[in-house]
Amino acid sequence: MNFVLTEKKDAVAVLTINRPDALNALSSEVLEEISGAFEAL
């Protein structure tokens, strides 16, 4: 699933956790997505 949304404009990137059903709680899956997003940036 895609719990982390990435917006990039110029030299600024914003990562947004989009998991409203779980009140945006962090899980191992969400942490992996965050890590992947940082690596992609």
mmCIF file as Biopython writes it, N, C-alpha, C and O atoms, coordinates in Angstrom:
data_model
#
loop_
_atom_site.group_PDB
_atom_site.id
_atom_site.type_symbol
_atom_site.label_atom_id
_atom_site.label_alt_id
_atom_site.label_comp_id
_atom_site.label_asym_id
_atom_site.label_entity_id
_atom_site.label_seq_id
_atom_site.pdbx_PDB_ins_code
_atom_site.Cartn_x
_atom_site.Cartn_y
_atom_site.Cartn_z
_atom_site.occupancy
_atom_site.B_iso_or_equiv
_atom_site.auth_seq_id
_atom_site.auth_asym_id
_atom_site.pdbx_PDB_model_num
ATOM 1   N N  . MET A ? 1  ? 0.847  -1.190 0.000  1.0 0.0 1  A 1 
ATOM 2   C CA . MET A ? 1  ? 0.000  0.000  0.000  1.0 0.0 1  A 1 
ATOM 3   C C  . MET A ? 1  ? 0.880  1.237  0.000  1.0 0.0 1  A 1 
ATOM 4   O O  . MET A ? 1  ? 2.082  1.171  0.257  1.0 0.0 1  A 1 
ATOM 5   N N  . ASN A ? 2  ? 0.269  2.332  -0.286 1.0 0.0 2  A 1 
ATOM 6   C CA . ASN A ? 2  ? 1.004  3.578  -0.358 1.0 0.0 2  A 1 
ATOM 7   C C  . ASN A ? 2  ? 0.564  4.491  0.780  1.0 0.0 2  A 1 
ATOM 8   O O  . ASN A ? 2  ? -0.415 5.226  0.656  1.0 0.0 2  A 1 
ATOM 9   N N  . PHE A ? 3  ? 1.302  4.436  1.897  1.0 0.0 3  A 1 
ATOM 10  C CA . PHE A ? 3  ? 0.958  5.236  3.067  1.0 0.0 3  A 1 
ATOM 11  C C  . PHE A ? 3  ? 1.710  6.550  3.128  1.0 0.0 3  A 1 
ATOM 12  O O  . PHE A ? 3  ? 1.351  7.431  3.910  1.0 0.0 3  A 1 
ATOM 13  N N  . VAL A ? 4  ? 2.749  6.699  2.315  1.0 0.0 4  A 1 
ATOM 14  C CA . VAL A ? 4  ? 3.567  7.905  2.353  1.0 0.0 4  A 1 
ATOM 15  C C  . VAL A ? 4  ? 3.445  8.626  1.017  1.0 0.0 4  A 1 
ATOM 16  O O  . VAL A ? 4  ? 3.759  8.070  -0.035 1.0 0.0 4  A 1 
ATOM 17  N N  . LEU A ? 5  ? 2.989  9.862  1.077  1.0 0.0 5  A 1 
ATOM 18  C CA . LEU A ? 5  ? 2.859  10.687 -0.115 1.0 0.0 5  A 1 
ATOM 19  C C  . LEU A ? 5  ? 4.068  11.617 -0.177 1.0 0.0 5  A 1 
ATOM 20  O O  . LEU A ? 5  ? 4.488  12.164 0.843  1.0 0.0 5  A 1 
ATOM 21  N N  . THR A ? 6  ? 4.618  11.792 -1.359 1.0 0.0 6  A 1 
ATOM 22  C CA . THR A ? 6  ? 5.795  12.633 -1.529 1.0 0.0 6  A 1 
ATOM 23  C C  . THR A ? 6  ? 5.479  13.765 -2.493 1.0 0.0 6  A 1 
ATOM 24  O O  . THR A ? 6  ? 5.009  13.539 -3.608 1.0 0.0 6  A 1 
ATOM 25  N N  . GLU A ? 7  ? 5.747  14.994 -2.042 1.0 0.0 7  A 1 
ATOM 26  C CA . GLU A ? 7  ? 5.618  16.162 -2.902 1.0 0.0 7  A 1 
ATOM 27  C C  . GLU A ? 7  ? 6.981  16.817 -2.970 1.0 0.0 7  A 1 
ATOM 28  O O  . GLU A ? 7  ? 7.636  17.009 -1.945 1.0 0.0 7  A 1 
ATOM 29  N N  . LYS A ? 8  ? 7.409  17.157 -4.166 1.0 0.0 8  A 1 
ATOM 30  C CA . LYS A ? 8  ? 8.731  17.749 -4.338 1.0 0.0 8  A 1 
ATOM 31  C C  . LYS A ? 8  ? 8.610  18.998 -5.191 1.0 0.0 8  A 1 
ATOM 32  O O  . LYS A ? 8  ? 8.041  18.972 -6.282 1.0 0.0 8  A 1 
ATOM 33  N N  . LYS A ? 9  ? 9.157  20.095 -4.673 1.0 0.0 9  A 1 
ATOM 34  C CA . LYS A ? 9  ? 9.161  21.351 -5.423 1.0 0.0 9  A 1 
ATOM 35  C C  . LYS A ? 9  ? 10.497 22.024 -5.183 1.0 0.0 9  A 1 
ATOM 36  O O  . LYS A ? 9  ? 10.847 22.368 -4.055 1.0 0.0 9  A 1 
ATOM 37  N N  . ASP A ? 10 ? 11.232 22.203 -6.261 1.0 0.0 10 A 1 
ATOM 38  C CA . ASP A ? 10 ? 12.573 22.775 -6.207 1.0 0.0 10 A 1 
ATOM 39  C C  . ASP A ? 10 ? 13.443 21.959 -5.253 1.0 0.0 10 A 1 
ATOM 40  O O  . ASP A ? 10 ? 13.628 20.761 -5.468 1.0 0.0 10 A 1 
ATOM 41  N N  . ALA A ? 11 ? 13.971 22.573 -4.222 1.0 0.0 11 A 1 
ATOM 42  C CA . ALA A ? 11 ? 14.880 21.884 -3.292 1.0 0.0 11 A 1 
ATOM 43  C C  . ALA A ? 11 ? 14.172 21.434 -2.019 1.0 0.0 11 A 1 
ATOM 44  O O  . ALA A ? 11 ? 14.830 21.092 -1.036 1.0 0.0 11 A 1 
ATOM 45  N N  . VAL A ? 12 ? 12.849 21.429 -2.024 1.0 0.0 12 A 1 
ATOM 46  C CA . VAL A ? 12 ? 12.083 21.063 -0.832 1.0 0.0 12 A 1 
ATOM 47  C C  . VAL A ? 12 ? 11.207 19.855 -1.133 1.0 0.0 12 A 1 
ATOM 48  O O  . VAL A ? 12 ? 10.520 19.809 -2.154 1.0 0.0 12 A 1 
ATOM 49  N N  . ALA A ? 13 ? 11.239 18.884 -0.238 1.0 0.0 13 A 1 
ATOM 50  C CA . ALA A ? 13 ? 10.368 17.715 -0.366 1.0 0.0 13 A 1 
ATOM 51  C C  . ALA A ? 13 ? 9.545  17.590 0.914  1.0 0.0 13 A 1 
ATOM 52  O O  . ALA A ? 13 ? 10.052 17.806 2.015  1.0 0.0 13 A 1 
ATOM 53  N N  . VAL A ? 14 ? 8.274  17.241 0.754  1.0 0.0 14 A 1 
ATOM 54  C CA . VAL A ? 14 ? 7.380  17.045 1.892  1.0 0.0 14 A 1 
ATOM 55  C C  . VAL A ? 14 ? 6.860  15.618 1.834  1.0 0.0 14 A 1 
ATOM 56  O O  . VAL A ? 14 ? 6.267  15.202 0.839  1.0 0.0 14 A 1 
ATOM 57  N N  . LEU A ? 15 ? 7.086  14.871 2.908  1.0 0.0 15 A 1 
ATOM 58  C CA . LEU A ? 15 ? 6.546  13.519 3.030  1.0 0.0 15 A 1 
ATOM 59  C C  . LEU A ? 15 ? 5.349  13.590 3.959  1.0 0.0 15 A 1 
ATOM 60  O O  . LEU A ? 15 ? 5.433  14.155 5.050  1.0 0.0 15 A 1 
ATOM 61  N N  . THR A ? 16 ? 4.238  13.016 3.528  1.0 0.0 16 A 1 
ATOM 62  C CA . THR A ? 16 ? 3.018  13.026 4.324  1.0 0.0 16 A 1 
ATOM 63  C C  . THR A ? 16 ? 2.580  11.591 4.583  1.0 0.0 16 A 1 
ATOM 64  O O  . THR A ? 16 ? 2.429  10.797 3.654  1.0 0.0 16 A 1 
ATOM 65  N N  . ILE A ? 17 ? 2.378  11.269 5.857  1.0 0.0 17 A 1 
ATOM 66  C CA . ILE A ? 17 ? 1.864  9.944  6.207  1.0 0.0 17 A 1 
ATOM 67  C C  . ILE A ? 17 ? 0.353  9.987  6.006  1.0 0.0 17 A 1 
ATOM 68  O O  . ILE A ? 17 ? -0.336 10.817 6.599  1.0 0.0 17 A 1 
ATOM 69  N N  . ASN A ? 18 ? -0.154 9.093  5.171  1.0 0.0 18 A 1 
ATOM 70  C CA . ASN A ? 18 ? -1.573 9.067  4.846  1.0 0.0 18 A 1 
ATOM 71  C C  . ASN A ? 18 ? -2.161 7.727  5.283  1.0 0.0 18 A 1 
ATOM 72  O O  . ASN A ? 18 ? -2.317 6.805  4.483  1.0 0.0 18 A 1 
ATOM 73  N N  . ARG A ? 19 ? -2.478 7.648  6.560  1.0 0.0 19 A 1 
ATOM 74  C CA . ARG A ? 19 ? -3.040 6.432  7.125  1.0 0.0 19 A 1 
ATOM 75  C C  . ARG A ? 19 ? -4.119 6.814  8.154  1.0 0.0 19 A 1 
ATOM 76  O O  . ARG A ? 19 ? -3.981 6.517  9.341  1.0 0.0 19 A 1 
ATOM 77  N N  . PRO A ? 20 ? -5.185 7.469  7.693  1.0 0.0 20 A 1 
ATOM 78  C CA . PRO A ? 20 ? -6.175 8.016  8.622  1.0 0.0 20 A 1 
ATOM 79  C C  . PRO A ? 20 ? -6.903 6.959  9.447  1.0 0.0 20 A 1 
ATOM 80  O O  . PRO A ? 20 ? -7.291 7.230  10.583 1.0 0.0 20 A 1 
ATOM 81  N N  . ASP A ? 21 ? -7.095 5.771  8.905  1.0 0.0 21 A 1 
ATOM 82  C CA . ASP A ? 21 ? -7.797 4.733  9.664  1.0 0.0 21 A 1 
ATOM 83  C C  . ASP A ? 21 ? -7.035 4.335  10.922 1.0 0.0 21 A 1 
ATOM 84  O O  . ASP A ? 21 ? -7.642 3.930  11.913 1.0 0.0 21 A 1 
ATOM 85  N N  . ALA A ? 22 ? -5.717 4.448  10.886 1.0 0.0 22 A 1 
ATOM 86  C CA . ALA A ? 22 ? -4.877 4.089  12.037 1.0 0.0 22 A 1 
ATOM 87  C C  . ALA A ? 22 ? -4.343 5.346  12.727 1.0 0.0 22 A 1 
ATOM 88  O O  . ALA A ? 22 ? -3.383 5.277  13.494 1.0 0.0 22 A 1 
ATOM 89  N N  . LEU A ? 23 ? -4.966 6.488  12.452 1.0 0.0 23 A 1 
ATOM 90  C CA . LEU A ? 23 ? -4.553 7.771  13.026 1.0 0.0 23 A 1 
ATOM 91  C C  . LEU A ? 23 ? -3.082 8.078  12.735 1.0 0.0 23 A 1 
ATOM 92  O O  . LEU A ? 23 ? -2.378 8.653  13.565 1.0 0.0 23 A 1 
ATOM 93  N N  . ASN A ? 24 ? -2.636 7.686  11.549 1.0 0.0 24 A 1 
ATOM 94  C CA . ASN A ? 24 ? -1.270 7.912  11.075 1.0 0.0 24 A 1 
ATOM 95  C C  . ASN A ? 24 ? -0.211 7.268  11.963 1.0 0.0 24 A 1 
ATOM 96  O O  . ASN A ? 24 ? 0.920  7.748  12.041 1.0 0.0 24 A 1 
ATOM 97  N N  . ALA A ? 25 ? -0.581 6.196  12.621 1.0 0.0 25 A 1 
ATOM 98  C CA . ALA A ? 25 ? 0.374  5.473  13.461 1.0 0.0 25 A 1 
ATOM 99  C C  . ALA A ? 25 ? 1.474  4.874  12.600 1.0 0.0 25 A 1 
ATOM 100 O O  . ALA A ? 25 ? 1.246  4.471  11.459 1.0 0.0 25 A 1 
ATOM 101 N N  . LEU A ? 26 ? 2.677  4.825  13.174 1.0 0.0 26 A 1 
ATOM 102 C CA . LEU A ? 26 ? 3.810  4.242  12.458 1.0 0.0 26 A 1 
ATOM 103 C C  . LEU A ? 26 ? 3.824  2.734  12.641 1.0 0.0 26 A 1 
ATOM 104 O O  . LEU A ? 26 ? 3.657  2.228  13.751 1.0 0.0 26 A 1 
ATOM 105 N N  . SER A ? 27 ? 4.020  2.040  11.564 1.0 0.0 27 A 1 
ATOM 106 C CA . SER A ? 27 ? 4.177  0.591  11.590 1.0 0.0 27 A 1 
ATOM 107 C C  . SER A ? 27 ? 5.456  0.270  10.830 1.0 0.0 27 A 1 
ATOM 108 O O  . SER A ? 27 ? 6.071  1.159  10.241 1.0 0.0 27 A 1 
ATOM 109 N N  . SER A ? 28 ? 5.848  -0.969 10.841 1.0 0.0 28 A 1 
ATOM 110 C CA . SER A ? 28 ? 7.063  -1.336 10.108 1.0 0.0 28 A 1 
ATOM 111 C C  . SER A ? 28 ? 6.898  -1.058 8.619  1.0 0.0 28 A 1 
ATOM 112 O O  . SER A ? 28 ? 7.855  -0.668 7.951  1.0 0.0 28 A 1 
ATOM 113 N N  . GLU A ? 29 ? 5.700  -1.255 8.101  1.0 0.0 29 A 1 
ATOM 114 C CA . GLU A ? 29 ? 5.440  -1.000 6.677  1.0 0.0 29 A 1 
ATOM 115 C C  . GLU A ? 29 ? 5.565  0.490  6.359  1.0 0.0 29 A 1 
ATOM 116 O O  . GLU A ? 29 ? 6.146  0.862  5.339  1.0 0.0 29 A 1 
ATOM 117 N N  . VAL A ? 30 ? 5.025  1.338  7.225  1.0 0.0 30 A 1 
ATOM 118 C CA . VAL A ? 30 ? 5.113  2.788  7.012  1.0 0.0 30 A 1 
ATOM 119 C C  . VAL A ? 30 ? 6.568  3.240  7.109  1.0 0.0 30 A 1 
ATOM 120 O O  . VAL A ? 30 ? 7.019  4.053  6.302  1.0 0.0 30 A 1 
ATOM 121 N N  . LEU A ? 31 ? 7.300  2.722  8.085  1.0 0.0 31 A 1 
ATOM 122 C CA . LEU A ? 31 ? 8.706  3.093  8.235  1.0 0.0 31 A 1 
ATOM 123 C C  . LEU A ? 31 ? 9.530  2.666  7.019  1.0 0.0 31 A 1 
ATOM 124 O O  . LEU A ? 31 ? 10.448 3.380  6.617  1.0 0.0 31 A 1 
ATOM 125 N N  . GLU A ? 32 ? 9.215  1.522  6.435  1.0 0.0 32 A 1 
ATOM 126 C CA . GLU A ? 32 ? 9.894  1.081  5.220  1.0 0.0 32 A 1 
ATOM 127 C C  . GLU A ? 32 ? 9.594  2.026  4.058  1.0 0.0 32 A 1 
ATOM 128 O O  . GLU A ? 32 ? 10.477 2.342  3.261  1.0 0.0 32 A 1 
ATOM 129 N N  . GLU A ? 33 ? 8.338  2.474  3.970  1.0 0.0 33 A 1 
ATOM 130 C CA . GLU A ? 33 ? 7.974  3.407  2.902  1.0 0.0 33 A 1 
ATOM 131 C C  . GLU A ? 33 ? 8.684  4.746  3.088  1.0 0.0 33 A 1 
ATOM 132 O O  . GLU A ? 33 ? 9.127  5.347  2.109  1.0 0.0 33 A 1 
ATOM 133 N N  . ILE A ? 34 ? 8.798  5.218  4.322  1.0 0.0 34 A 1 
ATOM 134 C CA . ILE A ? 34 ? 9.504  6.469  4.594  1.0 0.0 34 A 1 
ATOM 135 C C  . ILE A ? 34 ? 10.970 6.325  4.197  1.0 0.0 34 A 1 
ATOM 136 O O  . ILE A ? 34 ? 11.539 7.209  3.556  1.0 0.0 34 A 1 
ATOM 137 N N  . SER A ? 35 ? 11.568 5.217  4.579  1.0 0.0 35 A 1 
ATOM 138 C CA . SER A ? 35 ? 12.964 4.963  4.235  1.0 0.0 35 A 1 
ATOM 139 C C  . SER A ? 35 ? 13.149 4.930  2.720  1.0 0.0 35 A 1 
ATOM 140 O O  . SER A ? 35 ? 14.096 5.514  2.194  1.0 0.0 35 A 1 
ATOM 141 N N  . GLY A ? 36 ? 12.253 4.255  2.028  1.0 0.0 36 A 1 
ATOM 142 C CA . GLY A ? 36 ? 12.322 4.193  0.567  1.0 0.0 36 A 1 
ATOM 143 C C  . GLY A ? 36 ? 12.163 5.563  -0.073 1.0 0.0 36 A 1 
ATOM 144 O O  . GLY A ? 36 ? 12.826 5.878  -1.062 1.0 0.0 36 A 1 
ATOM 145 N N  . ALA A ? 37 ? 11.278 6.376  0.497  1.0 0.0 37 A 1 
ATOM 146 C CA . ALA A ? 37 ? 11.075 7.718  -0.042 1.0 0.0 37 A 1 
ATOM 147 C C  . ALA A ? 37 ? 12.333 8.569  0.117  1.0 0.0 37 A 1 
ATOM 148 O O  . ALA A ? 37 ? 12.707 9.310  -0.792 1.0 0.0 37 A 1 
ATOM 149 N N  . PHE A ? 38 ? 12.988 8.457  1.283  1.0 0.0 38 A 1 
ATOM 150 C CA . PHE A ? 38 ? 14.238 9.197  1.492  1.0 0.0 38 A 1 
ATOM 151 C C  . PHE A ? 38 ? 15.317 8.724  0.518  1.0 0.0 38 A 1 
ATOM 152 O O  . PHE A ? 38 ? 16.054 9.543  -0.032 1.0 0.0 38 A 1 
ATOM 153 N N  . GLU A ? 39 ? 15.413 7.438  0.305  1.0 0.0 39 A 1 
ATOM 154 C CA . GLU A ? 39 ? 16.405 6.916  -0.634 1.0 0.0 39 A 1 
ATOM 155 C C  . GLU A ? 39 ? 16.134 7.409  -2.054 1.0 0.0 39 A 1 
ATOM 156 O O  . GLU A ? 39 ? 17.064 7.715  -2.800 1.0 0.0 39 A 1 
ATOM 157 N N  . ALA A ? 40 ? 14.848 7.484  -2.423 1.0 0.0 40 A 1 
ATOM 158 C CA . ALA A ? 40 ? 14.492 7.952  -3.765 1.0 0.0 40 A 1 
ATOM 159 C C  . ALA A ? 40 ? 14.807 9.427  -3.952 1.0 0.0 40 A 1 
ATOM 160 O O  . ALA A ? 40 ? 15.098 9.870  -5.063 1.0 0.0 40 A 1 
ATOM 161 N N  . LEU A ? 41 ? 14.747 10.187 -2.865 1.0 0.0 41 A 1 
ATOM 162 C CA . LEU A ? 41 ? 15.032 11.620 -2.968 1.0 0.0 41 A 1 
ATOM 163 C C  . LEU A ? 41 ? 16.522 11.854 -3.057 1.0 0.0 41 A 1 
ATOM 164 O O  . LEU A ? 41 ? 16.963 12.999 -3.150 1.0 0.0 41 A 1 
#
